[in-house]
Amino acid sequence: MSGEPLPLVFEAPRRGKPPTHWADLTPAQRREAVEAAGQRAFRARQLSAHYFEGFRADPAEWTDLPSGLRESLRDKFFPELLHPVKTLTADAGTTVKTLWRLHDGSRVESVLMRYPDRATMCVSSQAGCGMACPFCATGQGGLQRNMTTAEIVDQVVDGSRRLDRGEVPGGRGRVSNAVFMGMGEPLANYRAVIGAVRQLTAPTPDGLGMSARGITVSTVGLVPRMQQLATEGIPVTLALSLHAPDDELRDELVPVNTRWNVEEVVDAAWNYAKVTRRRVSIEYALIRDINDQAHRADLLAKVLRRRGNWGWVHVNLIPLNPTPGSKWTASRRRDEEEFVRRLSARGVPVTVRDTRGREIDGACGQLAAQA
């Protein structure tokens, strides 16, 4: 594990913000904005219904508004935030990965994954990432900027629009789940991410009406923000990207560990579970001959069981999706199976993540890195 490591970056570079979008505003702010534009307040509810319920981007479809108003209201409140650059599909069309260009030229990705019982949107929260994890394509690209609340929400709305229009096999539908596991460290863009979560969970038509239990927010372990998230009153699932149970290795794989170590981040995860009564997911990317040894499975079980076995935690093993030219690659199947066996034998709930989209550069950051 040689090579010059990248620095950790917690403060995003300041760049020109995109124009304010409807999804950046609270319901009260929307009414005020509509009135300031010379319209009656009830227009705000109509516009919200078109965006959050009908997913109608074309003002020609806003038939409950006077035709002379539609274009001007669209231009004022619904600027195009995400410009599609490339769209790839896999899994017989049920996985759709999109590379977006933002207003300043930054590139981000989102992935829509349809399953028989749900539709999940994996969203980006930053353009790039400042956490510098060496096995992650996004982390090695550095951090360009934070995304706004609306840029995050619009990724989910785009997914629901595709489903609603029948563009994804399986009939019409809408996004039921969202995972903040795309590009960026969500808790390093805390304000915008919490704003997006509130928009996703607000009842329609003020928001998308999703269940907080269907939303997962991941983090590499920003302990103060993990503690803050526990106080928000929104019972999302917290996913801690641990990737190693010992400080010596985690310092290299997840450099933020030099700021908050294994014991501190696992304590914060345990506290989140205690406060919210929501089971925490421990994300663990299995990397061949790096962190997949049997003794590390034993140590991981010991670290987690030390805090009790009251159902507070679940381990999600992730077969690494290697990036082109990278020395980091997925574990051998026998090592993966032994890792699972050892965790299970010690009473730690564990699953291996379904690997979707490998043939379309499914690991976050791969498309943007190529672009």
N, C-alpha and C positions, 0 to 999 in steps of 0.2 A: 504494500500500500504506500508506494512512493509518489513523488510529484508534489509540486507546490500547491498547498491547499488554498482555496479561495477564502476571503474574509467573510465573517458573518455580517449581514446587513439587516438591521432592525428598522431603520428609518428609510422609507422609500424616497427615491429622488423626486423632487418637486417638478412636475411637468404640467403643461397646460391641461386644465380639466376639460372633459367633454361638456357639451351643453346640458343644462338641467333637463331631465326627462321626468315624465309623469311618475315613474316608479321611484324617483328620488324623493318624492313629496309624501307627507302624511295625508290622510283623508281631509283633515282640517285645512292643510296648506293647499290642497287641490281646489277646495271650494273657494278659498281666498284668491287663488291664482285665476280661476275662471271668472270670478266677479271683477277682478282687476282688469281682465280682458274685455269687460263690458257685457258679460253674459250672466244669466241667472245661475244661482248656485246648483240647481238640480242638474245642470249640464255635466257637472263633475261626476255624478253617479252614472250618467250615460256613458261618458268616456271610459270610466273604470270598467264598466260592464263589457265594453268592446275589447279592452285590452286584457283584462284578467279572466273574463268568462268566455268570450267569443273568440279571443286571440285574433281579432280582425285588425290587420295592419293597414289595409286599403280603405281610405276614407269613403270610397264609393259604396262600401258595405255598411256605412253608418247611417242607415236609412231613417233612423228616428231623429236625426239632426237635419236642420235646413241645409239644402245642398250648397248654398252659398257660404256656409260656415265651415264645412268639413275640412277643406284644404288648409285654411288658415289655422284651425285648431290643431290639425295634425302637425303643421310646420312649427307651431309654437310649443307644443307639449310632447311631441313624439319624434324627436330627431332620431335619425338612424344611428345607432351606437355600434352595432356589430355588422361589419361588411364581410360576407362569406368569401373566402379565398379558395378553399378546397373542401370538398366533402367526400368522404370515403365510407363504404359500407362493408359489413362482414356479417357472418352468422345468418346467411340467407336474408339479409336486409334488415335484421332486427337490431343490429348495432350500427349506429350512425355517428361518425366522428367528423366534427367540423373545425376547420382552422379559420379563425376570424381575424380580420384587421380592425383595430380600433382607430379612433379619429386621428391619433398622432402617429399612426403607422405601427404601433406595437402589435404583436401577434399573440393570441391566446387560443386555447382549445376547449371544446366541450364534447362530451360523449353521451349519446342517448342509447340506453340499453333496455330493450323490451323483453320481458319474461312472460310466461303464461299468466302469472298472478299480479304483476306490477310493471311499472315503467319507471326506470331510474335515470335521472340526469346527473352526470358527473360534471361539476362546474369549476371553472377557474375563478380565483379571487384576487390574483395579482398577475401582472404581465411579468413573467420570470419569477424568480424566487431568490431570497437573500440568505437562505439557510445552508447553502453550500454542501449539501450531502453529495459525496463523490460518485455514488452509483446512480444518481438521478439526473436525467437529461435537463430538466428544468433548473435544478440547483446549480448545474455547471454552466448555465447560461447567464447567471447573475440576475439581478432585480432591475427591471425597467421602471415600473411604477405600480402603485395600488390601483385597483379597479374601483369604480363607484358602485353604490348600491344598485343603481339601475342597470349597469353593465352586467352585474351578476344575475339579477332577476331576469333580464332579457334572454339569457341563455336558457332558462327554464321555460319561459314563455315560448321561445322558438321550438323547443322540444314538444310542448303541448300543441302548438300549431301544426306541427308535422303529423302528430298522432290524430288530431281532430280532423285533419284533411285526408286521412287514410293513406298517407305517404309511407307508412311503416306497416309491414305485414302484421295481421292480427286484428284488423278492424279498427274502427274509430276509438279513440280513448284520450287520455291526458296523462301528464306526468304525475305519478303518485309519490315518488321518493326523490330526494335530492341528496347528493353526497358532495361535500366540499373537499374533494380529493383530486381536483385538477391542478392546474398550475398555481403555484404560490403557497405561502403559509397563511391559512385563514386568520389565525389569531394575531398575526402581525399587521393585519388590516381590519382590526377588530370592529371599529365603528361601522364601516360599510357592510361587513359580513353580518353583524347583528341587525343592521337595518334591512338587509336582504332577507334574513330569517323571519323577521317580523312581517315583511311583505308576503313571503311565501305562506305564512301561517294565518294571516289575517283573513277573516271570513270574506267570501265573495259578496259584492263585487269590489270591496276595498283591497283585496289581495287574492291570492290563489287558493285559499281555503285548504291548504295541505295540513296534515297532522304533523305536529312537532316530532312525534315518534317515528315519522318517516324521513326525518332529516338527520344526517350525520355530519358533524363538523370535526375535521381531523386537525391534528397539531403534532409538531415534532417535540413539543414540551415547553411551551412558554408558560411557566408556572403561574405568574401573577394573572395572566389572562385566563388560564384554566380556572383559577379561583374565582375570578370575576364572572365567568360564564355560569358558574354554579349558582350565582345570585340573581340571574336574569329572569327566572321564573318561566323559562321556555325549556321544556324537558326534551331537548334534542339528544341524540346519542353522541357521546364524545368518543373519538377514536384517537388513541395515542400511538404515534409511529415510533415504536421503541427500537426494534431491529437488533438489539443486543441487550443481554441481561447484566453485563458487567461494564464498568466505567472505562476500562482500558480500551475495549473494542468500540464502545459506543462513542467515545471521544473522537474516533476516526470516522465512523460511519455517519454519525449525526453530530456535527460539531457543536451544536447548541448545548450538548451535554457538558461542555466545559463551563457553561454558565449555570445550568441546573442539572444535577447528576441523576443517575437512575433512581436512587432512593427518593429524591425530591419530586421527580415527575410522576413516579408511581404513587407516591403519597397524595399528590394533587389529583390524580385520576381516582384513587380510592375515595378521597373527600368528595369529588364530584358525584360519584355513585351514592355515597352516603346521603348527600344533601338532596339529590334529585330522585333517588330511588330508580335510576336508570342504569342498566348494565353498561359498563365501559368496554369498548373493543380495543384490544392490544394488537396493533398492526405489526407484522414481523415479516419482512421480505427475506425469503430464504436465498442466500447467496453462496454458491458452491465454494466449499472449503474455507469460507470466511466466518460465517455465523451459524452454520447448520450442523455443527458437531453435536453428538449425543450429550456431552457434558453441559453444553449450553442449554439444551432442552431441560435438563435437570435443574440447572441454576435458575432458568426462567420460572419453572414451576415453584421453586423455593421462594423466589422474590414475591410472586403473586400470592401464594398460599400463606405467606407470613402475615398477610393482612386479613385473613379469614376466608372462609369458603361459603359465604352467605349468598352466592350468586352475583357478586358485584362485577365479575370480569369474564371476558371471553377472548380467546386468542384467535386471531384471523391470520393464518399463514398465507403469504403471497408468493407464488412462484415468480421469481424476478423475470420481467420482460426486458431482455438485454437490448441496449442501444447499439447501433452499428459501430464497430470498431472498439467497443468497450471491453475491458478485461473482466468486467463483472458479468456473471452469467448464472442461470438458474441451477439449483441444487439437483443432484441425481435423484431419481425417483426413490431409490432405496433409502437415501438419507432423509428425504422428506417424510417417508413412511415411518422411519424410526423416530423422527422428531415428534410426529403426531402420537406415536405409540407411547413415548415416554411422558408426554404431557397428560395424555388420557389416563395412564397408569397412576399418575399422581393427583388425579381428580380435577384437572384443569380442563374446562370445556374448550374444545378446539375444532376449527374447520379449516379447510384449504379453499381459498377464494377461487371461484369460477374465473378462468382466464379468458376474457373476451377480447376480440379485436387484435390478436397478435399479428395477423397478416396485414393490418392497416396501421402499424406503428402505434399500438394501443397504449403504450406507456406514456404518461403525460409528458409533454415537452418534445416528443420526437418529431412531430410534424413542424412545430414552430422552429426547432433547431435546423431542420432541413431548409425551411423557408428563409 
